[in-house]
Amino acid sequence: MKTKLEKFEHLEFSINTGYPTAFWYSGLLYTIEELKDGWYIWANKIEHDDCPVFEEKFNEVSEIFSYDFSDGKTLKDIWQDIEPYSMTY
């Protein structure tokens, strides 16, 4: 049985810590993390893959919450469909 989040606020808190937040969504393992030069989202098809399918940089954490994951859906829209992989909450 896949693990699901109980509240959107758990995902929001984990991302805001700046530590890596990872979850499965739509067949991809997404990772969100704050690095020295900004915030990043990248996605891999498998765990521990050094060649992401894509990578996108953001200047502010708030931009991540409006990022379009698919069909105009943001984290607020998809949070119940993700499978947490690594989170802080």
Secondary structure, 3 states (H helix, E strand, C coil): CCCCCCCHHHHHHHHHHCCCEEEEECCEEEEEEEECCEEEEEEECCCCCCCCCEEEEECCHHHHCCCCCECCECHHHHHHHCEEEECCC
